């Protein structure tokens, strides 16, 4: 590896860690404002704007859009993300990238544990200003769907992007990961099961975790502890 390539790789790794730190700061600031109740008026206004004025149990838009939102939100469920994680891990194992597969598992499972613990710590009640259009079983902050979608989709997208040399392919894969993450988060707000700040916090936390894991993976790859992208 040339000196220029090494410096470029190191710069990208450090930028990823800096981005993770900034996203965590944003999460902390948002969490503080939520605890103080400063975001509640904004949260309620957004949820009410997405409901029929004469029937707060009914999201705005045609019935098919409501059903489509449920389908999209399912992409961020434990079941769907678990299947995706298993498929990606199996693919890496077939490519004989055992260390990379282990990193992926640790990243996603670790993120799941952190998200769950934070839910218990904040214990924010679910929105009660509208009738939710989907069943929920846990606390509201941060959004587990938003957090885990960001962690899973962005981590897998980063791994796939690193395995491809063509810049358009890299951009497409990363854009797809970001798009899926955004769609799942927005569907949670539309269905009335999360406040907007729950989802924003989940995006910040999930993206920070994914960036941190990507930075660690790049450092381990440079040391030879993890298979390089081309291996």
N, C-alpha and C positions, 0 to 999 in steps of 0.2 A: 504493500500500500504506500503510495507516494505521500510526501510530507503535506502537500496541499489537500489531498483526500483525507488524511488523518485530522488535519486542522478543521476541515469542513464537518467531518463526523462529530468531532468534539464540540464544535460550536452548536450543531443541531441538538446534541445531547444536553448541553447546558441551557439552551433556550427552552427545551422541554421542561427541565426542572424549574426554571424561572417562571414559566407559564403555570406550572403546578402550584408554585408558591403564591402567585397572584390570584389564582382561582380560589385557593384556600382562604386567602384574605377576604375575597369577595363573599365567600360562604360565611365566614365569621361575622362580617359586617351585617349581612342579610339576617343571619340568625339572631344577632343582637336586636335588630329593629323588630323582628317578629316577636321576640320575647317581651319587648316593651309595648307591643300592640300598635306600633306606628304604621304598620302596613295593612291593618285590617280594613280600613275604608277603601283602599285601592283594591284589595282582594275581593271584597264583596261587590264592588262596582263592576269588576270584570265578570264575575260569575253571573250577576243579574243581567248584564248586557247580552249574555249568551243564552238567555231563557226567554220564552214567550211571556210577554208582560201579563197576560191574563191567566197563565198557567205555568208556575215556576217549576213544575215537574217535567216540563217539556222543553228540550233544547231547541233553539231556533234552527230553521232549515227543514228540508224534506225528511221523510222517515228513512229513506235509504242512506242519507248522510249520517243519521244517528247510528244506524246499523254498521256503516263503514267505520265510524269512530270506535265502535266496540271491537271490530276486527283488528284495527290498527293498534288499539291499546293492548290487545292480547299479545302483540309482538314483544312487549316489555314485561310479560309475566314470567314468573319463575319457571313455569313449564316450558314456554317457548325458548327463553334464554338458556335454560338448562339443556334442551335438545341441541341448540346451536353450539353451545360450548362443547358438548359431547362430540358433535360432528367435526368441529374444528380441531379438537384434541386428537380424535381418531385420524384425521388427515395428517396432522403433524407427526404422529407416531408412525404412520405408513411411510412418511418421507424420512423416517429415522431421525427426527429432530426431537429427541426425548427431553432435552433440557428446555427447549422452547415450549414444548407442550406443558411441562411442569410449571414454567413461568406463567403461561396463560391460565392454568388452573388456579395457581396461587393468587394471581391478580384478581380474577373474577370472584373466587370464593372469599378472598380477603375483603374485597369491596362489599360483598354481601353482608359479611359480619359487621363491618364498620357501619353500613347503612342501617342495619337492624338495631345496633346498639344506640345509634343517634336517635332513631325513632323512639326508643324507650326513654332516652335521656330527656328529649324535648317534650314528648308526650302531648303534642298539640292535637286537639280534637279535630275531627273531620269537619268540612264546611256544613253548616246547618241553615244557611240562607236559601238554599235550593235543595230539591229532592235529587239525590244522586241517581244517575242513570246506569250505574253498575255497582255490584256488590263489593264491599271493602271489609277488611278484617284487622287492620293495624292502624297505628297512629298516622298523623298526616304529614309531619315535617321531619326530614325532607322526603320528597316523593321517592319511594322505592323504585317505581317504574322508570322515572327519569334518571335516577342515579345508576341503576343497573343497566339500563339501555346505553347510557354514555360509556360506562366501563366496558361492557361486552362488545358493543358495535365498534367503538373507537379503537379498542385494543386489537380486535380481530382485523379491522381495516388497516391498522398500522402494520401488523404483521404481513398482511397480504401485499400492501404497498411496498414494503421493504424487499419483497421477493421479486418485484418486477422492475426492470430497468427503464421502461418507457415512461416518460413524464406524464403523458395523457392518461395512461392506465393508473398510475399512482394517484393522480388528481381525481379520477373517476371513483376509485375505490374509497378514498378518504371522504369525498363528497357524499357518497352513498351512505357511509357510516354516520356522518353528521345529519343527513336528511332523515334517516330512520330514527335517530335519537330525538330530533326536533318533533317529528310527527307523533311519536309515542307520548312525549311530554305534553304537547298541545292537546292531544286527545283526552288526557286526564283532566285538564281544565275544562274542556268542552263538555265532558260527561259529568262535571260537577263533583268529582270525588277528591279533588285537590284544589287548594288555593293557588293562584299564580306564583306566589312566593315559595310555595312548597316545591314547585317544578323548577323554578329558577335556582333554588338552592341545590336541588338534585342534579341539575346540569353542571353547576359549578363543582360540586363534590365529585361527581362521576368523571368529568373531564380532567379534573386535577389528579384523581387517582390514576386514570389511564395515562396521562402525561408522565406522571412520576414513574409508573411501571415501565413505560417505554424508555425513559431515560436510564433506569436501572438496567434494563435489558441491553441497551446499547453499550453501556459500560462493561457488562459481563461478557458481551460478544467481543469487545475489544481485548479483553483479558483472556479470551479463549475458553471461558467457562460455559458459554452458550454457542450453539452452532451459528455461523454467519448466515445471512439471508440466502446466499447462493448455494449453501451446502445441501 
